[in-house]
């Protein structure tokens, strides 16, 4: 999902340079040679993951889907992790793929599919412990940064007009960057019962998360964060002196940027606010039941309710065709943006993140809007149909959006249709991409995008466990 623009001088140059022309469409009868690195060149190998691959493959009738799963599911472990120690504790650095930096969001999304296996594989468990530790230390370095370097080196974005410092890769403030580490730690704890992850570093980091969200409610001031970049692309910088467009304080948390790393138009980003409320619920559970810190647990729970109440007042929009739906962004003055983006958190992904129930009527109406031509970033063409976003440009469909559609669907026919599109659009590579053209799947962006690969693997495992008939064809 991340495409850095350090060598590009304009949005037009960006769009042209990110499109990759594969030599041919993938033939159905082409040899299905493994696209994984040789065993000796893999960054990390998990016995539990390898066993899961073999188990799931046996349930998949389509050889090409089975091949895609075997390539994608272990891709994060095969290619992106560096395991070591920091200050005597486990440390795991996770790059996104073709960008050698660690996003708090992506790193969580990349390893979440392995959580169910950690009780059976201590090495894998330790790797995830290292991710949790690295994320906590990164938050303490700067809670407003979205991406970090392996060490205290400088960044290609060091000249951004914000408080850059060694160790930061990029400092785009995105609410969900602080949600994902909570999601990972909570999931780890629920599976293992291991509370040792909630050490002083983790507690300091989560206290800073809540403090940062409070700051960005901007109830009494504009907050402490600003960001500007010298660029021809308006989506890479914030207006109004780096604070973003004007808002009226209403209890929602402001976000400078979307999970696509594109600037918000209205700074009250609704999917991210609902994700923050869910994360605050998780913090309340951890602090209330495990850490016996009832005051902080109560603060988190009250904060979550504040955000949900503000969503109810400010984020319900009236669409002429779909009725009452969630807006994507708002500003507190009554202005609302009706769209959705393939990046997670999205409106489409709300049930996947535990923010709403899939059967909720408001979500179902929103979903119908998101997956229709009334959403300006829903594209369809000869190559397929699905969510895109401004980041890759008009007509570019994101496999991540197709996968999210399947993950949040309750209809097996829809799930199977999503699988068919994913099978038809990998352009012979055996992996998921950032996006592909709606008219030609061989025109795509980002050949090595580990989060999309992990998410595809997560989908296949879910279908294997809950909807096996979809994989049997």
C-alpha positions in Angstrom: 0.0 0.0 0.0 2.9 2.4 0.6 4.4 3.9 -2.5 7.0 6.5 -1.6 7.4 9.5 -3.9 11.0 10.6 -3.2 12.1 10.5 -6.8 8.9 11.8 -8.4 8.3 15.4 -9.2 4.6 15.4 -10.0 1.4 13.4 -9.6 1.5 12.6 -13.4 5.0 11.2 -13.1 3.9 9.2 -10.1 1.0 7.5 -11.9 3.1 6.6 -15.0 6.1 5.3 -13.0 4.2 3.0 -10.7 2.5 1.0 -13.5 4.3 -2.2 -14.3 3.6 -3.9 -17.6 3.9 -7.7 -17.2 5.0 -9.6 -20.4 1.7 -11.6 -20.7 -1.5 -12.6 -19.0 -1.2 -15.7 -16.8 -2.3 -18.8 -18.7 -4.5 -21.2 -16.8 -2.3 -24.1 -17.7 1.0 -22.4 -16.9 3.4 -24.3 -14.7 2.8 -23.6 -11.0 6.4 -23.3 -9.8 6.8 -22.1 -6.3 7.5 -18.3 -6.1 8.9 -18.6 -2.6 12.6 -18.0 -1.9 14.7 -21.2 -1.6 14.5 -22.6 1.9 18.0 -21.5 2.8 17.3 -17.9 1.7 14.1 -17.3 3.7 14.2 -14.8 6.5 12.3 -17.0 9.0 10.7 -20.4 8.9 7.9 -21.6 11.1 7.0 -25.3 11.4 3.4 -24.3 12.3 3.0 -22.1 9.2 4.5 -24.8 6.9 2.1 -27.4 8.4 -0.9 -25.0 8.0 0.0 -24.5 4.3 -0.1 -28.2 3.7 -3.3 -28.6 5.7 -5.2 -25.9 3.9 -3.9 -26.7 0.4 -5.5 -30.2 0.7 -8.9 -28.5 1.0 -8.5 -26.3 -2.1 -9.9 -27.7 -5.4 -8.3 -25.1 -7.7 -4.6 -25.7 -8.1 -4.0 -22.0 -8.9 -5.7 -20.8 -5.7 -3.7 -23.4 -3.7 -0.5 -22.1 -5.4 -1.4 -18.4 -4.7 -2.0 -19.4 -1.0 1.3 -21.2 -0.7 3.2 -18.2 -2.2 1.3 -15.5 -0.3 0.6 -16.8 3.2 4.3 -17.1 4.3 5.5 -14.1 2.3 6.0 -11.9 5.4 8.1 -14.5 7.1 10.0 -15.5 3.9 11.0 -12.0 2.9 10.3 -9.1 5.4 11.4 -9.9 9.0 14.6 -9.3 10.8 14.8 -11.0 14.2 17.1 -10.0 17.0 17.3 -8.3 20.4 17.1 -4.8 21.6 18.0 -3.8 25.2 18.0 -7.5 26.1 14.5 -8.1 24.8 13.2 -9.8 21.6 13.0 -7.5 18.6 11.5 -8.0 15.2 11.6 -5.4 12.5 9.1 -5.9 9.6 9.5 -4.1 6.3 6.5 -3.6 4.1 8.2 -5.3 1.1 9.6 -3.1 -1.6 10.0 -0.2 0.9 12.5 -1.0 3.6 10.7 0.6 6.5 8.3 -0.6 9.1 4.8 0.8 9.3 2.9 0.2 12.5 -0.2 -0.6 10.5 1.4 -2.9 7.9 3.6 -4.8 10.3 0.5 -5.7 12.4 -1.5 -6.7 9.3 1.4 -8.7 8.0 1.7 -10.9 11.2 -1.9 -11.1 12.4 -2.7 -14.2 10.3 0.0 -16.1 12.3 -1.6 -15.4 15.7 -3.7 -18.6 15.8 -0.5 -20.7 15.4 1.7 -19.2 18.2 0.6 -21.7 20.9 2.1 -24.5 18.7 5.3 -22.8 17.7 7.5 -21.0 20.2 9.8 -19.5 17.6 6.8 -17.9 15.9 5.5 -16.7 19.3 8.8 -15.1 20.0 8.8 -13.4 16.6 5.5 -11.8 17.4 6.7 -10.8 20.8 9.5 -9.0 19.1 7.0 -7.2 16.8 5.0 -6.0 19.9 8.2 -4.8 21.6 9.5 -3.0 18.5 6.1 -1.3 18.0 6.0 -0.1 21.6 9.5 1.4 21.4 8.6 3.0 18.1 5.5 4.7 19.6 7.6 6.0 22.4 10.0 7.5 19.9 7.2 9.4 18.3 3.5 8.6 18.5 2.7 10.8 15.4 5.0 8.8 13.1 3.5 6.2 10.8 6.8 4.5 9.7 10.2 3.9 11.2 13.7 2.9 10.0 15.6 -0.1 11.4 18.0 2.1 13.3 18.6 5.8 14.1 19.4 6.7 10.5 17.9 9.7 8.7 15.1 9.5 6.2 14.5 10.5 2.6 11.7 12.6 4.2 14.0 14.4 6.6 13.1 17.7 5.0 9.4 17.5 5.7 8.2 20.5 7.7 7.4 18.6 10.9 9.3 17.3 13.9 11.5 14.7 12.1 14.2 12.9 14.1 16.6 10.0 13.6 14.8 6.7 13.4 11.7 8.0 11.7 11.0 7.1 8.2 7.9 9.2 7.8 5.8 11.4 10.1 2.3 11.3 8.7 -0.2 11.3 11.5 -2.8 8.6 11.0 -5.1 7.5 13.9 -5.0 3.9 12.9 -1.2 3.7 13.2 -1.8 3.6 17.0 -4.8 1.2 16.7 -2.9 -1.6 15.1 -0.4 -2.2 17.9 -3.2 -2.5 20.4 -5.0 -4.9 18.1 -1.9 -7.1 17.9 -1.1 -7.1 21.6 -4.7 -7.8 22.6 -5.0 -10.7 20.1 -1.7 -12.2 21.4 -2.9 -12.0 25.0 -6.4 -13.5 24.2 -4.7 -16.5 22.5 -1.9 -17.1 24.9 -3.0 -15.6 28.2 0.5 -14.3 28.5 0.4 -10.9 30.3 4.2 -10.5 30.3 3.8 -8.5 27.1 2.2 -5.7 29.1 5.5 -4.6 30.6 6.4 -1.0 31.5 7.4 -0.2 27.9 4.1 -1.4 26.6 2.2 0.4 29.3 4.1 3.7 28.7 3.3 3.3 25.0 -0.4 2.7 25.4 -0.6 5.6 27.9 1.0 7.8 25.1 -1.5 6.4 22.6 -4.5 7.6 24.7 -2.7 11.0 25.4 -2.1 11.5 21.7 -5.7 10.7 20.7 -6.8 13.2 23.4 -4.5 15.8 22.0 -6.0 15.2 18.5 -9.6 15.6 19.7 -8.6 19.3 19.6 -11.2 20.2 22.1 -9.4 23.3 23.4 -6.6 23.9 20.8 -5.4 22.8 17.4 -3.1 20.2 19.0 0.6 19.8 18.8 1.0 18.1 15.4 1.6 19.8 12.0 2.9 18.5 8.7 3.9 20.0 5.4 5.9 18.7 2.5 7.3 20.5 -0.6 5.5 18.5 -3.3 3.3 18.9 -6.4 1.0 16.3 -5.0 -1.7 17.8 -2.7 -2.3 14.5 -1.1 1.2 14.5 0.5 0.9 17.6 2.5 -1.6 19.3 4.9 -3.2 22.8 4.2 -3.7 25.6 6.7 -0.2 25.7 8.1 0.1 22.0 8.3 -3.0 21.5 10.6 -5.4 20.3 7.9 -8.7 21.8 6.8 -10.8 23.6 9.5 -13.0 21.6 11.9 -15.4 22.2 14.7 -14.5 20.2 17.9 -17.1 17.5 18.5 -15.3 14.6 20.3 -14.0 12.9 17.2 -10.2 12.4 16.8 -8.5 14.3 14.0 -6.3 12.5 11.5 -3.9 14.2 9.2 -3.8 11.3 6.8 -5.7 8.3 5.7 -4.4 4.7 6.0 -3.4 5.1 2.3 -1.0 7.9 3.6 -3.0 10.4 1.6 -4.1 13.6 3.2 -7.7 13.8 4.6 -10.0 16.3 3.0 -12.1 16.5 6.2 -9.8 15.6 9.1 -12.5 13.6 11.0 -11.9 10.2 9.4 -14.8 8.0 10.4 -13.4 4.4 9.9 -10.3 5.3 11.9 -12.4 6.8 14.7 -14.5 3.7 15.0 -11.3 1.6 14.9 -9.9 3.8 17.8 -13.1 3.2 19.8 -12.6 -0.6 19.4 -9.0 -0.2 20.4 -9.9 1.7 23.5 -12.4 -1.1 24.4 -9.4 -3.5 24.1 -7.2 -1.3 26.3 -10.1 -1.1 28.9 -10.3 -4.9 29.0 -6.5 -5.3 29.4 -6.1 -2.7 32.1 -9.3 -3.6 33.9 -9.0 -7.4 34.0 -5.2 -8.1 33.7 -3.4 -5.0 35.0 -5.8 -4.0 37.7 -5.7 -0.3 36.8 -9.3 0.5 37.0 -9.0 4.3 36.7 -7.2 4.0 33.3 -9.5 1.3 32.2 -12.4 3.6 33.0 -10.8 6.4 31.1 -10.4 4.3 28.0 -14.0 3.0 28.2 -15.4 6.5 28.6 -13.2 7.8 25.7 -14.5 5.0 23.5 -18.1 6.0 24.2 -17.3 9.7 23.5 -16.0 8.8 20.1 -19.0 6.5 19.3 -21.4 9.2 20.4 -19.6 11.8 18.2 -19.7 9.3 15.2 -23.5 8.9 15.7 -24.0 12.7 15.6 -21.5 13.7 12.9 -20.9 10.6 10.6 -24.4 9.5 9.6 -25.0 10.8 6.1 -28.2 10.8 4.0 -27.6 9.4 0.5 -30.3 9.9 -2.2 -30.2 6.3 -3.3 -28.9 4.3 -0.3 -30.5 6.1 2.6 -28.7 6.6 5.9 -25.0 5.5 5.6 -21.7 6.2 7.3 -19.7 9.1 5.8 -16.0 8.5 5.2 -14.9 11.9 6.5 -16.6 14.8 8.3 -15.6 18.2 9.7 -18.0 18.9 12.6 -19.6 21.7 10.6 -22.0 19.4 8.8 -19.9 18.7 5.8 -19.4 15.0 4.9 -17.5 13.1 2.3 -19.2 10.1 0.8 -16.7 7.6 -0.5 -14.6 4.7 0.6 -11.0 3.7 0.1 -9.5 0.2 -0.2 -7.0 0.7 2.6 -7.9 -0.7 6.0 -9.5 0.8 8.1 -12.2 1.5 5.6 -16.0 1.6 5.9 -16.1 -1.8 4.1 -13.7 -3.3 6.7 -15.5 -2.2 9.8 -16.8 -5.7 10.8 -13.4 -7.3 10.1 -11.9 -4.9 12.6 -14.6 -5.6 15.2 -16.1 -2.1 15.0 -19.6 -3.1 13.9 -21.6 -6.3 13.3 -21.7 -7.4 9.7 -25.5 -7.7 9.9 -26.0 -4.1 11.2 -28.5 -2.4 8.9 -26.4 0.9 8.9 -23.3 -1.1 7.8 -25.2 -3.0 5.2 -26.5 0.1 3.6 -23.0 1.6 3.7 -21.6 -1.5 2.2 -24.2 -1.4 -0.7 -23.0 2.2 -1.3 -19.3 1.4 -1.1 -19.7 -1.5 -3.6 -21.6 0.6 -6.1 -21.0 3.1 -8.8 -22.2 5.8 -6.4 -18.8 5.5 -4.6 -16.3 7.5 -6.7 -13.5 5.0 -5.9 -15.3 1.8 -6.8 -14.1 0.8 -10.3 -15.2 -1.9 -12.7 -13.9 -3.0 -16.1 -12.9 -6.0 -18.2 -10.2 -7.0 -15.6 -12.5 -6.9 -12.6 -14.3 -4.7 -10.1 -13.5 -3.4 -6.7 -12.4 -0.6 -4.4 -9.5 1.7 -5.2 -8.6 5.1 -4.0 -6.8 8.3 -4.8 -3.4 6.9 -4.0 -3.1 4.8 -7.2 -5.4 6.9 -9.3 -8.6 6.5 -11.2 -9.4 3.1 -12.5 -6.9 1.2 -10.3 -8.5 -1.6 -8.3 -6.8 -2.8 -5.1 -6.7 -6.6 -4.4 -6.9 -5.6 -0.7 -10.3 -4.2 -1.3 -11.5 -7.4 -3.0 -10.1 -9.4 -0.1 -11.8 -7.2 2.4 -15.1 -7.6 0.5 -14.7 -11.4 0.9 -13.7 -11.2 4.5 -16.8 -9.2 5.4 -19.2 -11.0 3.2 -21.9 -13.4 4.5 -22.6 -14.7 1.0 -20.6 -17.7 -0.3 -21.3 -16.8 -3.9 -19.8 -13.3 -3.3 -16.8 -14.9 -1.6 -16.3 -17.2 -4.6 -16.6 -14.3 -7.0 -13.9 -12.4 -5.1 -11.6 -15.4 -5.3 -12.1 -15.7 -9.0 -11.1 -12.0 -9.5 -8.0 -12.4 -7.3 -7.0 -15.5 -9.3 -7.5 -13.6 -12.6 -5.6 -10.5 -11.7 -2.2 -11.5 -10.2 -0.7 -11.2 -13.7 1.4 -14.4 -13.5 3.4 -13.3 -10.5 1.7 -15.6 -7.9 1.3 -12.6 -5.5 -1.2 -9.9 -4.6 -0.3 -6.3 -5.8 -1.1 -2.9 -4.5 -3.5 -2.2 -7.4 -4.2 -3.2 -11.0 -5.9 -1.5 -13.9 -9.6 -2.2 -14.3 -8.9 -2.7 -18.1 -5.7 -4.7 -17.9 -4.4 -6.6 -14.9 -0.9 -6.7 -16.3 -0.7 -3.0 -15.5 -0.2 -3.0 -11.7 1.6 -1.3 -8.9 3.9 -2.8 -6.3 5.1 -6.3 -7.1 6.2 -6.9 -3.5 3.5 -5.8 -1.0 3.6 -8.2 1.9 0.5 -7.0 3.7 -1.8 -7.7 0.7 -0.2 -11.2 0.5 -0.8 -11.8 4.3 -4.4 -10.6 3.9 -5.0 -13.1 1.1 -3.5 -15.9 3.2 -5.8 -14.8 6.1 -8.8 -15.0 3.7 -8.0 -18.5 2.5 -7.5 -19.8 6.1 -10.8 -18.2 7.1 -12.6 -19.9 4.2 -10.9 -23.2 5.0 -12.3 -23.0 8.6 -15.7 -21.4 8.1 -16.7 -21.7 4.4 -14.9 -24.8 3.0 -17.4 -25.2 0.2 -16.0 -22.0 -1.4 -12.6 -23.6 -1.7 -14.0 -26.9 -2.9 -15.4 -25.0 -5.8 
